[in-house]
Amino acid sequence: MNRLQVEFAGLKLKNPVMPAAGPPIKDGAAALAAARGGAGAIVTKTISTEAAQVPRQCMAEIKGGFLNTELWSELSPEHWLEYEYPKVKEAGLPVIVGLGYTADQIEKLAKKVAPFADALELSTHYLGDDPSPVAAAVRAAKEAVDLPVFVKLSPQIDIRLFATAAQEAGADGLVLINSLGPCLDIDIETGKSLMGSKTGYGWMSGPAVFPVALRAVYEAYKHVDIPILGVGGIRSGREAVKMIMAGASAVQVCTAAILEGPEVYGKIARQIEQYMEERGIESLAEIQGLAHKSQRQEDLQRWQPAINPELCTACGRCAQSCVYHAIKVGKYAVVDEERCVGCGLCITRCKFGAITPKFLD
Ligand SMILES: Cc1cc2nc3c(=O)[nH]c(=O)nc-3n(C[C@H](O)[C@H](O)[C@H](O)COP(=O)(O)O)c2cc1C
């Protein structure tokens, strides 16, 4: 049995890892590369009624993350319909076609792309803080075509408000999150922004946004019943598993695919599978939403770190960052129980899994 198989909104995927709209899925050839790289489905780069005019520079790797000011596809819808979508279909995977943005634009595009699509993904990136244009875009898509419609939300909005508005308008799923911003980074040799947009601002993705995305998925899962695709900062099976535990049915990857290439989809899928095998987990349903069932009960319970001398290498990272001076390192680290307040930082600083919580009565 294939443990990685997932099914949501009528789509059947051999694994839950797929590209997120962006450069790694910018045309038909890129879709075929994503399929060879092990993706379980294809999501195509967002198109709108006009080709985008993307300013340059439009991408930069920054410390802990990634900035872009890429807008939507620079290819026209006519070009996609004639050349790119037919190639995307050759991949033989479920295809989620990315569209933007307003109800008028969606109405014009949805019917045309339908022959190539198993589902639509509506980007709402430029629709503002009020959920009504998002709801209108969903209704326009649902009236135009008989396909599952996913709504992709940006993180700088009220997730609960938008998620419930999308569901009420008839959305069949959510995609959380788009890139976060606006953000800024500066070249210290020239004093100029790294981004060529008019404002110099860009949108952040990659590892820095992972906790934002995880929380968005967790929050939406509490309030809607439709499936959620988690996206933002996923680069290994670890983040993918966390997304599924927060409630996601599947995950999307953009920045890691830009930086590492299309093999990243298969790598993440194999890492999820290995995690499952090691723990005897037969299907992803067993861990989906787990974070909602295992809320911490011990908030008010006192605890201290317990150090396993067999795993401790005496590297000193825990002691270096202990602001309470509660750890001394000799042959191995030792906790001063009088000084320790149980802040927990040392557990996350230890690279060897040598520190675990010990609960006190
Ligand atoms: C260069 C670049 C271009 C992107 N273009 C789009 C796009 O056209 N439509 C869209 O909905 N999201 C777009 N995104 C957002 C990604 O799909 C994704 O939601 C976000 O980057 C977070 O995921 P990540 O950390 O895996 O990149 C783009 C992201 C990047 C970095």
The ligand as an SDF file (V2000), in Angstrom:
LIG
                    3D

 31 33  0  0  0  0  0  0  0  0999 V2000
    9.5500   34.2160   -7.0210 C   0  0  0  0  0  0  0  0  0  0  0  0
    8.1900   33.8810   -6.5170 C   0  0  0  0  0  0  0  0  0  0  0  0
    7.0740   34.0040   -7.3520 C   0  0  0  0  0  0  0  0  0  0  0  0
    5.7900   33.7000   -6.8670 C   0  0  0  0  0  0  0  0  0  0  0  0
    4.7100   33.8100   -7.7030 N   0  0  0  0  0  0  0  0  0  0  0  0
    3.4700   33.4980   -7.2450 C   0  0  0  0  0  0  0  0  0  0  0  0
    2.3510   33.5340   -8.1100 C   0  0  0  0  0  0  0  0  0  0  0  0
    2.4400   33.8200   -9.3020 O   0  0  0  0  0  0  0  0  0  0  0  0
    1.1350   33.2410   -7.5710 N   0  0  0  0  0  0  0  0  0  0  0  0
    0.9710   32.8860   -6.2560 C   0  0  0  0  0  0  0  0  0  0  0  0
   -0.1550   32.6290   -5.8310 O   0  0  0  0  0  0  0  0  0  0  0  0
    2.0310   32.7980   -5.4350 N   0  0  0  0  0  0  0  0  0  0  0  0
    3.2680   33.0950   -5.8980 C   0  0  0  0  0  0  0  0  0  0  0  0
    4.3450   32.9830   -5.0690 N   0  0  0  0  0  0  0  0  0  0  0  0
    4.1490   32.5440   -3.6700 C   0  0  0  0  0  0  0  0  0  0  0  0
    4.4410   31.0520   -3.5140 C   0  0  0  0  0  0  0  0  0  0  0  0
    3.5740   30.2670   -4.3050 O   0  0  0  0  0  0  0  0  0  0  0  0
    4.3120   30.6120   -2.0370 C   0  0  0  0  0  0  0  0  0  0  0  0
    2.9790   30.8130   -1.6160 O   0  0  0  0  0  0  0  0  0  0  0  0
    5.2280   31.3820   -1.1060 C   0  0  0  0  0  0  0  0  0  0  0  0
    6.4580   31.6600   -1.7470 O   0  0  0  0  0  0  0  0  0  0  0  0
    5.5170   30.6160    0.1850 C   0  0  0  0  0  0  0  0  0  0  0  0
    6.0460   29.3280   -0.0840 O   0  0  0  0  0  0  0  0  0  0  0  0
    7.6310   28.9740   -0.1030 P   0  0  0  0  0  0  0  0  0  0  0  0
    8.2170   29.4470    1.1780 O   0  0  0  0  0  0  0  0  0  0  0  0
    7.6880   27.4980   -0.3090 O   0  0  0  0  0  0  0  0  0  0  0  0
    8.1960   29.7350   -1.2700 O   0  0  0  0  0  0  0  0  0  0  0  0
    5.6340   33.2710   -5.5380 C   0  0  0  0  0  0  0  0  0  0  0  0
    6.7530   33.1310   -4.7040 C   0  0  0  0  0  0  0  0  0  0  0  0
    8.0210   33.4070   -5.1730 C   0  0  0  0  0  0  0  0  0  0  0  0
    9.2000   33.2320   -4.2640 C   0  0  0  0  0  0  0  0  0  0  0  0
  1  2  1  0
  2  3  1  0
  2 30  2  0
  3  4  2  0
  4  5  1  0
  4 28  1  0
  5  6  2  0
  6  7  1  0
  6 13  1  0
  7  8  2  0
  7  9  1  0
  9 10  1  0
 10 11  2  0
 10 12  1  0
 12 13  2  0
 13 14  1  0
 14 15  1  0
 14 28  1  0
 15 16  1  0
 16 17  1  0
 16 18  1  0
 18 19  1  0
 18 20  1  0
 20 21  1  0
 20 22  1  0
 22 23  1  0
 23 24  1  0
 24 25  2  0
 24 26  1  0
 24 27  1  0
 28 29  2  0
 29 30  1  0
 30 31  1  0
M  END
$$$$
